[in-house]
Amino acid sequence: MTEEQTSLISALSDALAAAVERAAASVVTVDARRRFPASGVVWAPGVVLTCDHVLERDEDVHLTLPDGQVVPAEVAGRDAGSDLAVLRTTANDLTPLARGGAVRVGHPVLAVGRPGPGGPMASFGVVAAAGGAWRTFRGGQVEGYVRADLTFYPGFSGGPLVNTAGAVVGLNSSRLGRGAGLTVPVEAAAAIAGTLLSAGRIRRGYLGVGSQAARLPAALAARVGGQQSALLIVGVEPGTPADNAGLLVGDLLVALGGAPVRDTDDLQAQLGPDSVGRELQVLVLRGGEPKTLPIAVGERS
């Protein structure tokens, strides 16, 4: 290895270490579950952003600050759909982490966490994938995602993904990726955090059905304008909007609120915040016959 190459590697190493140091000054330990703690990002003065799934309790939540001080925190809002939550604390000496811009595939990034008293931890890799809006398995609509080729160690959830300048480009979650780490981009996280701080939750509609996509035979498709698939209702929870509306196991849910329902994504798209509390018309095929029923959309807890 030449002297120039050695110098370049040394400079890169120093730059990455400096990025971790800058980020770690705004990363805290979040103690709100039975096992090991998780991480959180100082988002604004007195506000910490973390993951919803690391909050196993709403009370007796504590933060360990970078200087080792332990302070109480309150849950200001949480959303299982996007796996994000915001905490408030009276600690007034917290430094919000600088926010970076969008990242592209191939950009080097670092996952930073503070899962315990041993100080910050970091994992290095590159952005392997980045995409647009998607719907999580919990029904949340998230405006984008980042998947990085690095390791989320235990307790890294709620910590930041940062660029080589130490600025946050997203919030890391081990839950959203269903076993693989996934990152909510910083702009999407900012929008969700703003709603949680002002309203405490993200409202989402709820019917109370279990369903699976089903292809319609040609004869049935012809009865509903040629639509080729629908949702087969395989379960109806007692006391839910679906139960109250008279939906039955075996019904084929074809449309909701006048919009076609061909799969679960179509259904979730109609159950956004504006749907809660509204009465919508649901079109089903029952025994091969189209049937329209009114349904009052509930709110997912």
Buried (B, 14 or more C-beta within 10 A) or exposed (E): EEEEEEEEEEEEEEEBEEBBEBBBBBBBBBBBBEEEBBBBBBBBEBBBBBBBBBBEEEEEBBBBBBEEEEBBBEBBBBBBBBBBBBBBBEBEEBEBBBBBEEBEEEBBBBBBBBBBEEEBBBBBBEBEEBEEEBBBEBBBBBBBBBBBEBEBBBBBBBBBBBBBEBBBBBBBBBBBBEEEBBBBBBBBBBBBBEBBBEEEBBBBBBBBBEBEBBEBEEEBBEBBEEBEBBBBBEEBEEEBBBBBBBBEEEBBBBBBBEEBBBBBEBBBBBBBBEBBEEEBEBBBBBEEEBBEBEBEBBBBE
